[in-house]
Amino acid sequence: MPELPEVQTVINGLKTEVVGEKIREIVEHREDTVQLHHKISMEDYGTIKSIDRRGKYIIVNTTTCKLLIHLRMTGKLLLTKNLQKTTPHNRAEIVFDNKKLIFDDIRTFGSICIFNKKQKTGKIESLGLEPFSKEFNIKNLKSVFARRSAPIKNALLNQKIIAGLGNIYACESLYKAGISPLSPANSLTKAQLEKLTSAIKKVLETAIVQGGTTISDYRNSSDKKGNFQKMLSVYKKEQCPQGHEVKKLKQAGRSTYYCPVCQK
Ligand SMILES: [Zn+2]
């Protein structure tokens, strides 16, 4: 599942290619992939002004509207200059003059939602702290964890607390911070919160530099794999970098990988 670094990698690839392009049409190949949340003339999606990220959402701002894209489990945005090209799971296409963006999605959970420029989306407004913002600090983390006795691993996956982390980077950040995934969120000391904030930023930063993680099917907008899978410490590993055996357990239905020796 694409997490913050994969979504950011897709955005970085798209920015240079589609900002300034006029959207000629949006073609839907599978019902409900494109969801219109306001009355816009279908002929006027405008020209792309900027592309931003909030959590795992891609926000495409145009001169007339905004598109909110979520890749969910298996969504991919593939840019091509071949207007005849298609892919096996082509759900929708955003068409420009001389290129198009194919939204390919095997599992079909992803979507492209279209809103007025200033309209509330009901999706991004409730997201939690953004890891690269100045609000992502020990004081705010302490306050959002204060009433949460759930295991820290589950708290990290909650998008209303921190936006953008998924299973891979939650496991990797906890390993880097030396914190057990089982520790109650509100039990973390100031020193642990300090380690955790810097671990999360460091892990995400490194993953973006590496173009994300490709475990199964993630690809960037040029259909290239990421490289961070070569740098994983515990996720789907048998040994941690210190040579200890990595343990696996289920937390809130998701597999947690951790080292019981390095993480306390
Ligand atoms: Zn270890």
Residues whose N, C-alpha, C, O or C-beta is under 5 A from the ligand:
A	BS01	ZN	C240 Q242 H244 C259 V261 C262
